[in-house]
């Protein structure tokens, strides 16, 4: 049995080997057949694609040539039409301009004749009026000379006022106050403000800037200075043309400005009660220009003493900038109120939309009612038309003494077929 089993296994192994070889050979043959078939299909598809591409290229070229030819023809037609219309327009404009020129020449000729006729009388009248006007102006000039003399005396008085240090300081303070009144509101600045708590020093004006807390405030000190004598000595030296005198007067003016700036810095720059800088106001543009023109003076005042020099124009620009900052801050503070107003407006708009919805429903109901009334009106009109025809037949038959056929002496059933209100309308 072991030999038989071994022989059986050997036979089975040989059969399996032969079967595997046959299957492998069949797979190889099948793969070769499939590859050859795929190759044939690829070649056939390439040939067909080449044929399709050739056909498409030929048709596309023909279509493009036809389209280009048509477009060229259209462009040529449009060009010819445009040239013709442009020539026609030019001719029309030329004729209209010629008519306008002729009309203007005629009108100008009429105007020239009218002017020539009226010029003589008008000239005499105007000459008389001009002589009268000249005499009146001469009288006014004589009055003006008297007023100039009065003004000269007033200027002398103004000069005497400006030579007084106290009066000159008051004049600069008044000018500074006027600029603050024109740009800021009374709540945004303070006059004769105490910067340092418990101190007797008072700055002429201080702009109230918002602090960190709700009740805190920071003051921006502004003090006016007007060294008139030193500035006049500088002007006199410049008029004389002496270089040494000009340099000496300039140095004196610079020293005075530095001294005043030091006083302002010591008295009024007190952080956190004030800003870390102050403003020195010079009431004349000429004095301000001399200070700014001095090399390094303005930067020294700003960097070392933390004092900014301003004139009437620059102070106005600075105050306008501060005013814009105040407005921006007010807008930010009122933003919550704006949102509340917008929320209320949103609710009211929703209610407004609900009202429109109700109105739409009511209008739809009214439209349906009108439609039903139209239907009933057409029904009544149709019945009345039949009644009118019937009445005509009855009248004709009565005139001939013949009783009309199919006429019921009783009221027509057509009226009874209507609704009560329709029947009433039809009877009426």
BABAKOL-490747 format. One line per 10 residues: number of its first residue (from 0); for each residue x, y, z of C-alpha. Coordinates in nm, 4 decimals, decimal comma. Example, Ala and Ser with C-alpha at 12.3 -4.5 7.8 and 13.67 -1.06 7.14 Angstrom:
2
0) 1,2300:-0,4500:0,7800 ~ 1,3670:-0,1060:0,7140
END
This chain:
428
0) 0,0000:0,0000:0,0000 ~ 0,2873:0,2345:0,0694 ~ 0,4330:0,1599:-0,2746 ~ 0,0952:0,2131:-0,4365 ~ 0,0492:0,5351:-0,2422 ~ 0,3918:0,6563:-0,3485 ~ 0,3267:0,5630:-0,7114 ~ -0,0118:0,7403:-0,6939 ~ 0,1511:1,0545:-0,5562 ~ 0,4157:1,0399:-0,8261
10) 0,1506:1,0094:-1,0947 ~ -0,0490:1,2932:-0,9445 ~ 0,2635:1,5088:-0,9267 ~ 0,3447:1,4362:-1,2920 ~ -0,0119:1,5146:-1,3969 ~ -0,0102:1,8366:-1,1913 ~ 0,3232:1,9392:-1,3443 ~ 0,2006:1,8693:-1,6963 ~ -0,1273:2,0496:-1,6229 ~ 0,0627:2,3499:-1,4858
20) 0,2889:2,3573:-1,7887 ~ -0,0129:2,3424:-2,0185 ~ -0,1926:2,6187:-1,8229 ~ 0,1185:2,8355:-1,8266 ~ 0,1606:2,7831:-2,1989 ~ -0,2064:2,8697:-2,2569 ~ -0,1705:3,1880:-2,0457 ~ 0,1380:3,2868:-2,2426 ~ -0,0457:3,2252:-2,5686 ~ -0,3483:3,4186:-2,4399
30) -0,1277:3,7110:-2,3295 ~ 0,0425:3,7183:-2,6684 ~ -0,2954:3,7119:-2,8434 ~ -0,4280:3,9916:-2,6219 ~ -0,1152:4,2029:-2,6755 ~ -0,1377:4,1544:-3,0509 ~ -0,5070:4,2442:-3,0396 ~ -0,4329:4,5561:-2,8328 ~ -0,1625:4,6547:-3,0759 ~ -0,4036:4,6149:-3,3675
40) -0,6656:4,8229:-3,1850 ~ -0,4053:5,0916:-3,1017 ~ -0,2911:5,1129:-3,4620 ~ -0,6524:5,1260:-3,5816 ~ -0,7373:5,4002:-3,3281 ~ -0,4292:5,6007:-3,4223 ~ -0,5245:5,5783:-3,7876 ~ -0,8808:5,6835:-3,7132 ~ -0,7595:5,9696:-3,4889 ~ -0,5197:6,0883:-3,7586
50) -0,8023:6,0749:-4,0123 ~ -1,0322:6,2690:-3,7748 ~ -0,7583:6,5238:-3,7041 ~ -0,6969:6,5717:-4,0771 ~ -1,0699:6,6142:-4,1405 ~ -1,1069:6,8605:-3,8504 ~ -0,8040:7,0606:-3,9661 ~ -0,9420:7,0839:-4,3171 ~ -1,2879:7,1890:-4,1977 ~ -1,1432:7,4311:-3,9409
60) -0,9179:7,5946:-4,1975 ~ -1,2072:7,6303:-4,4374 ~ -1,4324:7,7705:-4,1648 ~ -1,1624:8,0139:-4,0469 ~ -1,0976:8,1300:-4,4020 ~ -1,4704:8,1813:-4,4591 ~ -1,5122:8,3653:-4,1262 ~ -1,2072:8,5822:-4,1884 ~ -1,3301:8,6666:-4,5350 ~ -1,6760:8,7535:-4,4016
70) -1,5274:8,9647:-4,1195 ~ -1,2982:9,1427:-4,3635 ~ -1,5962:9,2138:-4,5856 ~ -1,7973:9,3437:-4,2882 ~ -1,5090:9,5604:-4,1698 ~ -1,4658:9,7005:-4,5190 ~ -1,8403:9,7699:-4,5396 ~ -1,8393:9,9391:-4,1983 ~ -1,5315:10,1411:-4,2959 ~ -1,6920:10,2580:-4,6178
80) -2,0147:10,3431:-4,4333 ~ -1,8218:10,5296:-4,1626 ~ -1,6217:10,7254:-4,4203 ~ -1,9373:10,8165:-4,6076 ~ -2,1188:10,9227:-4,2886 ~ -1,8156:11,1184:-4,1722 ~ -1,7975:11,3006:-4,5055 ~ -2,1696:11,3714:-4,4874 ~ -2,1324:11,4939:-4,1287 ~ -1,8430:11,7193:-4,2255
90) -2,0449:11,8628:-4,5109 ~ -2,3415:11,9206:-4,2793 ~ -2,1214:12,0851:-4,0172 ~ -1,9588:12,3013:-4,2817 ~ -2,2948:12,4190:-4,4123 ~ -2,4272:12,4798:-4,0584 ~ -2,1152:12,6723:-3,9622 ~ -2,1459:12,8825:-4,2751 ~ -2,5087:12,9597:-4,1911 ~ -2,4091:13,0394:-3,8324
100) -2,1277:13,2677:-3,9529 ~ -2,3595:13,4535:-4,1870 ~ -2,6218:13,4898:-3,9134 ~ -2,3599:13,6165:-3,6683 ~ -2,2284:13,8655:-3,9210 ~ -2,5792:13,9968:-3,9771 ~ -2,6486:14,0222:-3,6055 ~ -2,3148:14,1907:-3,5433 ~ -2,3898:14,4422:-3,8150 ~ -2,7253:14,5201:-3,6553
110) -2,5605:14,5496:-3,3156 ~ -2,2943:14,7826:-3,4563 ~ -2,5606:15,0056:-3,6074 ~ -2,7537:15,0088:-3,2800 ~ -2,4376:15,0859:-3,0829 ~ -2,3438:15,3642:-3,3215 ~ -2,6889:15,5160:-3,2829 ~ -2,6937:15,4977:-2,9032 ~ -2,3254:15,5642:-2,8408 ~ -2,3396:15,9390:-2,8925
120) -2,6236:15,9994:-2,6466 ~ -2,4923:15,7439:-2,3994 ~ -2,1411:15,8902:-2,4153 ~ -2,2613:16,2363:-2,3257 ~ -2,4748:16,0980:-2,0450 ~ -2,1943:15,8812:-1,9080 ~ -1,9414:16,1633:-1,9246 ~ -2,1696:16,3794:-1,7140 ~ -2,2194:16,0979:-1,4661 ~ -1,8441:16,0257:-1,4590
130) -1,7575:16,3889:-1,3840 ~ -2,0154:16,3878:-1,1063 ~ -1,8760:16,0582:-0,9722 ~ -1,5201:16,1951:-0,9816 ~ -1,6233:16,5038:-0,7868 ~ -1,7996:16,2826:-0,5306 ~ -1,4926:16,0617:-0,4991 ~ -1,2701:16,3655:-0,4512 ~ -1,4906:16,4746:-0,1652 ~ -1,4651:16,1228:-0,0176
140) -1,0852:16,1349:-0,0572 ~ -1,0743:16,4584:0,1368 ~ -1,2843:16,2970:0,4094 ~ -1,0530:15,9930:0,3984 ~ -0,7500:16,2156:0,4490 ~ -0,9092:16,3483:0,7632 ~ -0,9812:15,9920:0,8768 ~ -0,6196:15,8944:0,8002 ~ -0,4984:16,1690:1,0259 ~ -0,7269:16,0376:1,2990
150) -0,6001:15,6834:1,2304 ~ -0,2397:15,8065:1,2568 ~ -0,3146:15,9443:1,6007 ~ -0,4817:15,6112:1,6902 ~ -0,1717:15,4230:1,5704 ~ 0,0390:15,6404:1,7960 ~ -0,1907:15,5471:2,0825 ~ -0,1583:15,1785:1,9888 ~ 0,2199:15,2157:1,9878 ~ 0,2086:15,3674:2,3332
160) -0,0085:15,0793:2,4469 ~ 0,2316:14,8218:2,3042 ~ 0,5286:14,9872:2,4749 ~ 0,3663:14,9085:2,8094 ~ 0,4622:14,5549:2,9077 ~ 0,1366:14,4862:3,0934 ~ -0,0816:14,6198:2,8122 ~ 0,1201:14,4256:2,5546 ~ 0,0765:14,1047:2,7534 ~ -0,2958:14,1676:2,7793
170) -0,3129:14,2204:2,4027 ~ -0,1415:13,8844:2,3385 ~ -0,3717:13,7173:2,5907 ~ -0,6799:13,8689:2,4236 ~ -0,5632:13,7456:2,0826 ~ -0,5015:13,3981:2,2227 ~ -0,8450:13,3973:2,3875 ~ -1,0079:13,4990:2,0602 ~ -0,8480:13,2055:1,8771 ~ -0,9569:12,9624:2,1472
180) -1,3128:13,0984:2,1380 ~ -1,3269:13,0629:1,7589 ~ -1,2106:12,6995:1,7513 ~ -1,2821:12,5371:2,0890 ~ -1,5939:12,5201:2,3040 ~ -1,5923:12,6799:2,6532 ~ -1,5907:12,3332:2,8139 ~ -1,2736:12,2323:2,6293 ~ -1,0370:12,4931:2,7762 ~ -0,9845:12,6849:3,0994
190) -0,8632:13,0403:3,1617 ~ -0,6161:13,1222:3,4416 ~ -0,5843:12,7524:3,5188 ~ -0,3926:12,6139:3,8174 ~ -0,1686:12,3356:3,6905 ~ 0,0181:12,2323:4,0069 ~ -0,2245:12,1510:4,2925 ~ -0,1812:12,3908:4,5846 ~ 0,0330:12,6331:4,3813 ~ -0,0448:13,0012:4,3174
200) 0,0955:12,9890:3,9627 ~ -0,1730:13,0211:3,6984 ~ -0,1273:12,9707:3,3264 ~ -0,3201:13,2022:3,0951 ~ -0,5040:12,9207:2,9160 ~ -0,5075:12,5391:2,9344 ~ -0,6812:12,2949:2,7025 ~ -0,8599:12,0132:2,8852 ~ -0,7500:11,6752:2,7497 ~ -0,9166:11,3491:2,8582
210) -0,7244:11,1442:3,1181 ~ -0,7262:10,7776:3,1993 ~ -1,0137:10,7844:3,4491 ~ -1,3615:10,9146:3,3912 ~ -1,3147:11,2168:3,6212 ~ -0,9460:11,2799:3,5576 ~ -0,8249:11,5395:3,3121 ~ -0,4895:11,6476:3,1745 ~ -0,4226:12,0148:3,1012 ~ -0,2266:12,1410:2,8014
220) -0,0773:12,4776:2,9133 ~ -0,0688:12,7645:2,6606 ~ 0,1095:13,0877:2,7567 ~ 0,1480:13,3965:2,5366 ~ 0,4764:13,5891:2,5234 ~ 0,5451:13,9120:2,3334 ~ 0,9029:14,0520:2,3664 ~ 0,8188:14,3613:2,1610 ~ 1,1269:14,5752:2,2454 ~ 1,3765:14,3056:2,1520
230) 1,1869:14,2294:1,8302 ~ 1,1755:14,6011:1,7344 ~ 1,5485:14,6341:1,7966 ~ 1,6021:14,3385:1,5631 ~ 1,3849:14,5025:1,2944 ~ 1,5753:14,8294:1,3271 ~ 1,9064:14,6473:1,2951 ~ 1,7810:14,4640:0,9852 ~ 1,6699:14,7936:0,8294 ~ 2,0093:14,9519:0,9000
240) 2,1853:14,6602:0,7307 ~ 2,4571:14,6254:0,9950 ~ 2,5468:14,2605:1,0270 ~ 2,6915:14,2849:1,3776 ~ 2,3874:14,4725:1,5077 ~ 2,1552:14,2165:1,3507 ~ 2,3494:13,9287:1,5050 ~ 2,3525:14,0934:1,8478 ~ 1,9794:14,1692:1,8389 ~ 1,9072:13,8132:1,7251
250) 2,1074:13,6673:2,0122 ~ 1,9252:13,8910:2,2608 ~ 1,5873:13,7807:2,1201 ~ 1,6973:13,4165:2,1334 ~ 1,8065:13,4543:2,4968 ~ 1,4754:13,6164:2,5904 ~ 1,2784:13,3369:2,4212 ~ 1,4884:13,0720:2,6014 ~ 1,4324:13,2448:2,9358 ~ 1,0561:13,2602:2,8832
260) 1,0482:12,8965:2,7723 ~ 1,2372:12,7903:3,0879 ~ 0,9847:12,9757:3,3035 ~ 0,6965:12,8038:3,1234 ~ 0,8620:12,4624:3,1652 ~ 0,9300:12,5142:3,5359 ~ 0,5863:12,6524:3,6216 ~ 0,3386:12,4708:3,4016 ~ 0,4810:12,1321:3,2930 ~ 0,3720:11,9104:3,5829
270) 0,2873:11,5557:3,4648 ~ 0,0490:11,3829:3,5287 ~ -0,1569:11,6941:3,6027 ~ -0,0441:11,8433:3,2702 ~ 0,0977:11,7166:2,9457 ~ 0,4709:11,6613:2,9188 ~ 0,4973:11,9676:2,6963 ~ 0,3626:12,3233:2,6865 ~ 0,2893:12,5786:2,4140 ~ 0,4434:12,9262:2,3895
280) 0,2196:13,1526:2,1817 ~ 0,3767:13,4431:1,9925 ~ 0,0974:13,6808:1,8815 ~ 0,2642:13,8069:1,5582 ~ 0,3700:13,6060:1,2568 ~ 0,6863:13,8167:1,2165 ~ 0,8109:13,7356:1,5649 ~ 0,7235:13,3686:1,5166 ~ 0,9108:13,3647:1,1836 ~ 1,2222:13,5151:1,3448
290) 1,2197:13,2500:1,6187 ~ 1,1687:12,9639:1,3752 ~ 1,4299:13,1013:1,1356 ~ 1,6973:13,0932:1,4068 ~ 1,8922:12,7649:1,3482 ~ 1,8296:12,5053:1,6162 ~ 1,6233:12,7311:1,8427 ~ 1,2836:12,5702:1,7884 ~ 1,4229:12,2168:1,8156 ~ 1,6115:12,3104:2,1327
300) 1,2969:12,4481:2,2908 ~ 1,1020:12,1379:2,1941 ~ 1,3605:11,8707:2,2830 ~ 1,5292:12,0179:2,5921 ~ 1,2614:12,2383:2,7486 ~ 0,9565:12,0571:2,5978 ~ 0,8059:12,3870:2,4855 ~ 0,6501:12,4200:2,1387 ~ 0,6608:12,7664:1,9801 ~ 0,3513:12,8611:1,7800
310) 0,2227:13,1625:1,5932 ~ -0,1368:13,2598:1,5113 ~ -0,1516:13,0278:1,2077 ~ 0,0224:12,7259:1,3603 ~ -0,1788:12,7546:1,6825 ~ -0,4995:12,7528:1,4790 ~ -0,3877:12,4334:1,3019 ~ -0,2967:12,2723:1,6351 ~ -0,6306:12,3638:1,7925 ~ -0,8167:12,2301:1,4893
320) -0,6290:11,8993:1,5276 ~ -0,7249:11,8834:1,8966 ~ -1,0855:11,9635:1,8069 ~ -1,0915:11,6722:1,5601 ~ -0,9569:11,4469:1,8374 ~ -1,2333:11,5626:2,0721 ~ -1,4925:11,4892:1,8058 ~ -1,3513:11,1405:1,7462 ~ -1,3602:11,0714:2,1215 ~ -1,7203:11,1950:2,1424
330) -1,8155:10,9680:1,8531 ~ -1,6583:10,6695:2,0301 ~ -1,8434:10,7524:2,3532 ~ -2,1750:10,7837:2,1684 ~ -2,1289:10,4609:1,9708 ~ -2,3310:10,2587:2,2262 ~ -2,6202:10,5040:2,1953 ~ -2,6000:10,4731:1,8190 ~ -2,6284:10,0941:1,8468 ~ -2,9344:10,1305:2,0722
340) -3,0962:10,3643:1,8218 ~ -3,0183:10,1191:1,5410 ~ -3,1703:9,8325:1,7439 ~ -3,4880:10,0348:1,8038 ~ -3,4979:10,1249:1,4365 ~ -3,4627:9,7554:1,3482 ~ -3,7617:9,6659:1,5676 ~ -3,9704:9,9459:1,4228 ~ -3,8766:9,8362:1,0701 ~ -3,9880:9,4802:1,1529
350) -4,3221:9,6186:1,2728 ~ -4,3376:9,8228:0,9534 ~ -4,2873:9,5022:0,7523 ~ -4,5710:9,3326:0,9432 ~ -4,7983:9,6252:0,8625 ~ -4,7081:9,5891:0,4952 ~ -4,7894:9,2165:0,5114 ~ -5,1333:9,2935:0,6587 ~ -5,1860:9,5580:0,3915 ~ -5,0870:9,3060:0,1242
360) -5,3441:9,0555:0,2550 ~ -5,6146:9,3238:0,2665 ~ -5,5301:9,4337:-0,0878 ~ -5,5448:9,0707:-0,2049 ~ -5,8885:9,0349:-0,0408 ~ -6,0070:9,3560:-0,2050 ~ -5,8723:9,2361:-0,5411 ~ -6,0628:8,9066:-0,5071 ~ -6,3799:9,0985:-0,4176 ~ -6,3398:9,3219:-0,7217
370) -6,2824:9,0150:-0,9400 ~ -6,6008:8,8495:-0,8072 ~ -6,7948:9,1724:-0,8631 ~ -6,6689:9,1789:-1,2232 ~ -6,7817:8,8201:-1,2757 ~ -7,1273:8,8983:-1,1373 ~ -7,1469:9,2142:-1,3447 ~ -7,0717:9,0219:-1,6623 ~ -7,3382:8,7626:-1,5697 ~ -7,5994:9,0335:-1,5123
380) -7,5016:9,2061:-1,8373 ~ -7,5470:8,8804:-2,0266 ~ -7,8930:8,8267:-1,8751 ~ -7,9939:9,1853:-1,9498 ~ -7,8815:9,1426:-2,3104 ~ -8,1131:8,8393:-2,3438 ~ -8,3976:9,0365:-2,1799 ~ -8,3464:9,3249:-2,4236 ~ -8,3648:9,0846:-2,7208 ~ -8,6762:8,9255:-2,5773
390) -8,8443:9,2636:-2,5268 ~ -8,7756:9,3560:-2,8894 ~ -8,9393:9,0320:-3,0130 ~ -9,2458:9,0886:-2,7910 ~ -9,2896:9,4438:-2,9171 ~ -9,2719:9,3338:-3,2830 ~ -9,5187:9,0516:-3,2328 ~ -9,7704:9,2726:-3,0487 ~ -9,7622:9,5248:-3,3290 ~ -9,8597:9,2537:-3,5809
400) -10,1244:9,1026:-3,3489 ~ -9,9380:8,7736:-3,3271 ~ -9,8484:8,6075:-3,0051 ~ -9,4801:8,5228:-3,0169 ~ -9,3932:8,1580:-2,9985 ~ -9,2270:8,0298:-2,6880 ~ -9,3088:8,3463:-2,4901 ~ -9,4198:8,2864:-2,1375 ~ -9,6455:8,5627:-2,0026 ~ -9,4895:8,5025:-1,6643
410) -9,1549:8,6608:-1,5737 ~ -8,8534:8,5028:-1,7385 ~ -8,6968:8,2089:-1,5639 ~ -8,3583:8,3511:-1,6466 ~ -8,4064:8,6140:-1,3794 ~ -8,5136:8,3584:-1,1239 ~ -8,1998:8,1598:-1,1930 ~ -7,9881:8,4497:-1,0684 ~ -7,8947:8,5193:-0,7115 ~ -8,1407:8,7409:-0,5227
420) -7,9273:9,0529:-0,5469 ~ -7,8415:8,9804:-0,9140 ~ -8,2074:8,9297:-0,9955 ~ -8,2944:9,2576:-0,8279 ~ -8,0272:9,4381:-1,0315 ~ -8,1461:9,2715:-1,3531 ~ -8,5100:9,3679:-1,2788 ~ -8,4069:9,7232:-1,2211
END
